Every structure is written in structure tokens, then in C-alpha cells.
């Protein structure tokens, strides 16, 4: 789980998240490094719905990650 409010990270842990990261304290690279031990066994759920969080989810996902977006993809999202 990647979030800013500590209570969201605590809730994610209580619901079964194995890794949590505070977004203001870690860069995307830091998060990816923290997830390196499970890079081939990831389920990334993006639920915030902003272009920034969708891009972050794609960036931190490992090479065989399953990535799911809950809700609609933001119109402002562009992928290259």
C-alpha cells in the first residue's frame, strides 16, 4: 500500500497488505526497491484515480505484476 495518511497504511496492513510505503517519505524508486523481494509476485491495486497515482502504480509494478485500476482511468493520463 502506498498512501500519505498513516491511518490508511495501518488499515492496509490490517486488511492484508504485506508492504506499505508513505508517499511523502519515499520516491517511486525507493518504493520499487522496497518491493524488490516480491517483484515477480505483486498485485498492485490503484484506487485513488489521479493521473499521478496511476503513473506511480505503473512505475512501481514489478516485471510480472498484476496491476488493476479500480474505477475509470483519468482522462489526463497519457502513456508512452
MOLIN-V647785 format. One record per residue. N is the residue number from 0. OMEGA is omega in whole degrees, 0 to 359 (* if undefined). NEAR is the number of other C-alpha atoms within 12 Angstrom. Layout:
N:OMEGA:NEAR, N:OMEGA:NEAR
This chain:
0:175:38, 1:181:39, 2:175:27, 3:180:18, 4:180:17, 5:181:18, 6:176:15, 7:178:19, 8:177:22, 9:178:21, 10:178:17, 11:178:21, 12:180:18, 13:181:14, 14:173:13, 15:178:13, 16:181:19, 17:180:22, 18:176:27, 19:180:30, 20:176:30, 21:189:23, 22:181:23, 23:182:14, 24:184:16, 25:173:19, 26:177:17, 27:178:24, 28:177:20, 29:181:20, 30:179:30, 31:178:30, 32:180:19, 33:181:23, 34:187:28, 35:180:20, 36:178:14, 37:186:22, 38:180:21, 39:182:16, 40:183:17, 41:167:26, 42:181:26, 43:177:35, 44:178:25, 45:186:30, 46:184:23, 47:174:23, 48:177:22, 49:177:21, 50:181:21, 51:183:22, 52:175:28, 53:178:31, 54:179:25, 55:180:33, 56:179:34, 57:183:31, 58:185:24, 59:182:35, 60:178:32, 61:185:26, 62:178:19, 63:182:16, 64:168:22, 65:183:20, 66:180:23, 67:177:20, 68:179:23, 69:184:17, 70:182:13, 71:175:16, 72:181:21, 73:180:20, 74:184:12, 75:182:14, 76:173:17, 77:180:13, 78:177:14, 79:*:5
